[in-house]
């Protein structure tokens, strides 16, 4: 019995030395830098969901939101991308195996990729061509354009750029009149 125990101990020491020796041979040199893993949380349009992305990870990994943990699909390049509807939580990427680098990585929240929300939601009805509102918008835009043109140079009058915008003739007439008035007022000091 003593011989069996001794053989088991010697065998386990040999196996562990081979394993440790192999690990030392495979491990990066002390001066080699291990790429850092990172994780970001980006709010979606209109804050309806978040997109969680990561890079620099080795699989398998899990994503934790403080209440639940789910498996992550890590790509061969070490990246992942997940969408979640839990917006106001802190996400953490967890290692599954003890020998993985970066046992846990807290995800950082970044700026929104969302489209800007309308500033004046009560004015969402379309402007009727030739209406008072249409003419008022033409005057306002013309005044801004005329003032800007005059501040650049009093030699060049403002010209309407009608290429990308569809407006009524009443709008463009109001624009031209207001632009010329603003230009003349700034250039003549009145």
LUMPA-288581 format. One record per residue (C-alpha): z, x, y negated. Coordinates in nm, 3 decimals. Example, Ala and Ser with C-alpha at 12.3 -4.5 7.8 and 13.67 -1.06 7.14 Angstrom:
BEGIN
<c3 = 0.780 c1 = 1.230 c2 = 0.450>
<c3 = 0.714 c1 = 1.367 c2 = 0.106>
***
This chain:
BEGIN
<c3 = 0.000 c1 = 0.000 c2 = 0.000>
<c3 = 0.077 c1 = 0.285 c2 = -0.233>
<c3 = -0.264 c1 = 0.437 c2 = -0.166>
<c3 = -0.441 c1 = 0.107 c2 = -0.243>
<c3 = -0.264 c1 = 0.070 c2 = -0.576>
<c3 = -0.337 c1 = 0.430 c2 = -0.667>
<c3 = -0.706 c1 = 0.386 c2 = -0.578>
<c3 = -0.723 c1 = 0.071 c2 = -0.792>
<c3 = -0.567 c1 = 0.251 c2 = -1.088>
<c3 = -0.797 c1 = 0.552 c2 = -1.051>
<c3 = -1.101 c1 = 0.326 c2 = -1.013>
<c3 = -1.009 c1 = 0.123 c2 = -1.321>
<c3 = -0.956 c1 = 0.442 c2 = -1.521>
<c3 = -1.297 c1 = 0.570 c2 = -1.416>
<c3 = -1.465 c1 = 0.241 c2 = -1.503>
<c3 = -1.290 c1 = 0.220 c2 = -1.840>
<c3 = -1.379 c1 = 0.580 c2 = -1.924>
<c3 = -1.744 c1 = 0.514 c2 = -1.839>
<c3 = -1.740 c1 = 0.195 c2 = -2.046>
<c3 = -1.566 c1 = 0.364 c2 = -2.337>
<c3 = -1.791 c1 = 0.665 c2 = -2.309>
<c3 = -2.095 c1 = 0.438 c2 = -2.317>
<c3 = -1.956 c1 = 0.255 c2 = -2.616>
<c3 = -1.905 c1 = 0.579 c2 = -2.801>
<c3 = -2.260 c1 = 0.686 c2 = -2.722>
<c3 = -2.400 c1 = 0.353 c2 = -2.846>
<c3 = -2.175 c1 = 0.320 c2 = -3.152>
<c3 = -2.330 c1 = 0.425 c2 = -3.486>
<c3 = -2.238 c1 = 0.761 c2 = -3.632>
<c3 = -1.943 c1 = 0.769 c2 = -3.868>
<c3 = -2.167 c1 = 0.820 c2 = -4.170>
<c3 = -2.414 c1 = 0.542 c2 = -4.076>
<c3 = -2.381 c1 = 0.227 c2 = -4.281>
<c3 = -2.356 c1 = -0.105 c2 = -4.102>
<c3 = -2.557 c1 = -0.371 c2 = -4.289>
<c3 = -2.332 c1 = -0.628 c2 = -4.450>
<c3 = -2.346 c1 = -0.988 c2 = -4.340>
<c3 = -2.351 c1 = -1.257 c2 = -4.608>
<c3 = -2.349 c1 = -1.634 c2 = -4.626>
<c3 = -2.434 c1 = -1.864 c2 = -4.919>
<c3 = -2.397 c1 = -2.236 c2 = -4.983>
<c3 = -2.658 c1 = -2.390 c2 = -5.215>
<c3 = -2.633 c1 = -2.754 c2 = -5.330>
<c3 = -2.947 c1 = -2.960 c2 = -5.267>
<c3 = -3.129 c1 = -3.183 c2 = -5.516>
<c3 = -2.899 c1 = -3.432 c2 = -5.685>
<c3 = -2.604 c1 = -3.287 c2 = -5.486>
<c3 = -2.675 c1 = -3.500 c2 = -5.178>
<c3 = -2.630 c1 = -3.211 c2 = -4.929>
<c3 = -2.579 c1 = -2.836 c2 = -4.910>
<c3 = -2.792 c1 = -2.568 c2 = -4.745>
<c3 = -2.600 c1 = -2.287 c2 = -4.581>
<c3 = -2.792 c1 = -1.964 c2 = -4.520>
<c3 = -2.682 c1 = -1.631 c2 = -4.380>
<c3 = -2.818 c1 = -1.287 c2 = -4.301>
<c3 = -2.701 c1 = -0.975 c2 = -4.123>
<c3 = -2.537 c1 = -1.156 c2 = -3.829>
<c3 = -2.552 c1 = -1.096 c2 = -3.454>
<c3 = -2.529 c1 = -1.400 c2 = -3.229>
<c3 = -2.348 c1 = -1.593 c2 = -3.102>
<c3 = -2.171 c1 = -1.732 c2 = -3.410>
<c3 = -1.998 c1 = -2.052 c2 = -3.514>
<c3 = -1.978 c1 = -2.231 c2 = -3.851>
<c3 = -1.638 c1 = -2.366 c2 = -3.955>
<c3 = -1.584 c1 = -2.618 c2 = -4.236>
<c3 = -1.205 c1 = -2.637 c2 = -4.213>
<c3 = -1.210 c1 = -2.941 c2 = -3.985>
<c3 = -1.474 c1 = -2.868 c2 = -3.723>
<c3 = -1.660 c1 = -2.575 c2 = -3.570>
<c3 = -2.024 c1 = -2.588 c2 = -3.459>
<c3 = -2.255 c1 = -2.333 c2 = -3.296>
<c3 = -2.504 c1 = -2.154 c2 = -3.521>
<c3 = -2.856 c1 = -2.062 c2 = -3.414>
<c3 = -2.890 c1 = -1.699 c2 = -3.526>
<c3 = -3.253 c1 = -1.584 c2 = -3.540>
<c3 = -3.374 c1 = -1.252 c2 = -3.402>
<c3 = -3.371 c1 = -1.113 c2 = -3.756>
<c3 = -3.000 c1 = -1.201 c2 = -3.796>
<c3 = -3.052 c1 = -1.501 c2 = -4.025>
<c3 = -2.965 c1 = -1.870 c2 = -4.004>
<c3 = -3.019 c1 = -2.185 c2 = -4.214>
<c3 = -2.825 c1 = -2.513 c2 = -4.181>
<c3 = -2.804 c1 = -2.830 c2 = -4.391>
<c3 = -2.476 c1 = -3.024 c2 = -4.407>
<c3 = -2.366 c1 = -3.335 c2 = -4.592>
<c3 = -2.011 c1 = -3.207 c2 = -4.642>
<c3 = -2.054 c1 = -3.070 c2 = -4.993>
<c3 = -1.705 c1 = -2.990 c2 = -5.120>
<c3 = -1.574 c1 = -2.774 c2 = -4.840>
<c3 = -1.543 c1 = -2.401 c2 = -4.780>
<c3 = -1.763 c1 = -2.274 c2 = -4.499>
<c3 = -1.686 c1 = -1.970 c2 = -4.282>
<c3 = -1.904 c1 = -1.797 c2 = -4.022>
<c3 = -1.695 c1 = -1.694 c2 = -3.721>
<c3 = -1.764 c1 = -1.440 c2 = -3.447>
<c3 = -1.754 c1 = -1.566 c2 = -3.088>
<c3 = -1.703 c1 = -1.228 c2 = -2.917>
<c3 = -1.430 c1 = -0.980 c2 = -3.005>
<c3 = -1.670 c1 = -0.685 c2 = -3.026>
<c3 = -1.894 c1 = -0.835 c2 = -3.298>
<c3 = -1.896 c1 = -0.692 c2 = -3.649>
<c3 = -1.780 c1 = -0.924 c2 = -3.926>
<c3 = -1.532 c1 = -1.138 c2 = -3.733>
<c3 = -1.535 c1 = -1.394 c2 = -4.012>
<c3 = -1.744 c1 = -1.420 c2 = -4.330>
<c3 = -1.658 c1 = -1.669 c2 = -4.604>
<c3 = -1.967 c1 = -1.836 c2 = -4.751>
<c3 = -2.012 c1 = -1.816 c2 = -5.128>
<c3 = -2.127 c1 = -2.113 c2 = -5.333>
<c3 = -2.429 c1 = -2.036 c2 = -5.552>
<c3 = -2.607 c1 = -2.224 c2 = -5.831>
<c3 = -2.794 c1 = -2.540 c2 = -5.759>
<c3 = -3.160 c1 = -2.545 c2 = -5.673>
<c3 = -3.155 c1 = -2.906 c2 = -5.779>
<c3 = -3.396 c1 = -3.063 c2 = -6.019>
<c3 = -3.232 c1 = -3.148 c2 = -6.349>
<c3 = -3.094 c1 = -3.496 c2 = -6.379>
<c3 = -3.239 c1 = -3.717 c2 = -6.653>
<c3 = -3.054 c1 = -3.674 c2 = -6.981>
<c3 = -3.109 c1 = -4.028 c2 = -7.103>
<c3 = -3.123 c1 = -4.266 c2 = -6.806>
<c3 = -3.151 c1 = -4.584 c2 = -7.016>
<c3 = -3.496 c1 = -4.475 c2 = -7.140>
<c3 = -3.662 c1 = -4.475 c2 = -6.801>
<c3 = -3.904 c1 = -4.757 c2 = -6.881>
<c3 = -4.254 c1 = -4.632 c2 = -6.954>
<c3 = -4.370 c1 = -4.625 c2 = -7.315>
<c3 = -4.641 c1 = -4.879 c2 = -7.390>
<c3 = -4.946 c1 = -4.720 c2 = -7.554>
<c3 = -4.958 c1 = -4.801 c2 = -7.924>
<c3 = -4.603 c1 = -4.941 c2 = -7.932>
<c3 = -4.349 c1 = -4.847 c2 = -8.197>
<c3 = -4.177 c1 = -4.621 c2 = -7.949>
<c3 = -4.506 c1 = -4.446 c2 = -7.866>
<c3 = -4.579 c1 = -4.388 c2 = -8.238>
<c3 = -4.219 c1 = -4.270 c2 = -8.299>
<c3 = -4.249 c1 = -4.018 c2 = -8.016>
<c3 = -4.577 c1 = -3.894 c2 = -8.164>
<c3 = -4.414 c1 = -3.849 c2 = -8.506>
<c3 = -4.116 c1 = -3.665 c2 = -8.359>
<c3 = -4.334 c1 = -3.429 c2 = -8.156>
<c3 = -4.569 c1 = -3.373 c2 = -8.451>
<c3 = -4.281 c1 = -3.291 c2 = -8.687>
<c3 = -4.149 c1 = -3.031 c2 = -8.443>
<c3 = -4.494 c1 = -2.878 c2 = -8.392>
<c3 = -4.570 c1 = -2.869 c2 = -8.765>
<c3 = -4.237 c1 = -2.705 c2 = -8.848>
<c3 = -4.280 c1 = -2.447 c2 = -8.569>
<c3 = -4.635 c1 = -2.365 c2 = -8.681>
<c3 = -4.526 c1 = -2.322 c2 = -9.043>
<c3 = -4.243 c1 = -2.087 c2 = -8.943>
<c3 = -4.494 c1 = -1.867 c2 = -8.761>
<c3 = -4.754 c1 = -1.858 c2 = -9.039>
<c3 = -4.859 c1 = -2.078 c2 = -9.329>
<c3 = -5.218 c1 = -1.969 c2 = -9.266>
<c3 = -5.272 c1 = -2.169 c2 = -8.946>
<c3 = -5.219 c1 = -2.546 c2 = -8.936>
<c3 = -5.085 c1 = -2.703 c2 = -8.615>
<c3 = -5.337 c1 = -2.830 c2 = -8.362>
<c3 = -5.252 c1 = -3.085 c2 = -8.094>
<c3 = -5.286 c1 = -2.968 c2 = -7.734>
<c3 = -5.413 c1 = -3.282 c2 = -7.558>
<c3 = -5.510 c1 = -3.108 c2 = -7.235>
<c3 = -5.208 c1 = -3.183 c2 = -7.015>
<c3 = -5.068 c1 = -3.499 c2 = -7.173>
<c3 = -5.195 c1 = -3.854 c2 = -7.166>
<c3 = -5.101 c1 = -4.042 c2 = -7.482>
<c3 = -5.256 c1 = -4.322 c2 = -7.682>
<c3 = -5.466 c1 = -4.274 c2 = -7.994>
<c3 = -5.178 c1 = -4.418 c2 = -8.200>
<c3 = -4.949 c1 = -4.143 c2 = -8.063>
<c3 = -5.196 c1 = -3.868 c2 = -8.156>
<c3 = -5.257 c1 = -4.012 c2 = -8.503>
<c3 = -4.882 c1 = -4.022 c2 = -8.567>
<c3 = -4.851 c1 = -3.669 c2 = -8.424>
<c3 = -5.124 c1 = -3.530 c2 = -8.653>
<c3 = -4.987 c1 = -3.697 c2 = -8.966>
<c3 = -4.629 c1 = -3.583 c2 = -8.898>
<c3 = -4.737 c1 = -3.230 c2 = -8.802>
<c3 = -4.939 c1 = -3.188 c2 = -9.123>
<c3 = -4.655 c1 = -3.331 c2 = -9.338>
<c3 = -4.395 c1 = -3.099 c2 = -9.180>
<c3 = -4.628 c1 = -2.799 c2 = -9.208>
<c3 = -4.697 c1 = -2.868 c2 = -9.578>
<c3 = -4.329 c1 = -2.933 c2 = -9.653>
<c3 = -4.215 c1 = -2.601 c2 = -9.500>
<c3 = -4.503 c1 = -2.392 c2 = -9.641>
<c3 = -4.477 c1 = -2.534 c2 = -9.993>
<c3 = -4.099 c1 = -2.506 c2 = -9.994>
<c3 = -4.048 c1 = -2.877 c2 = -10.046>
***
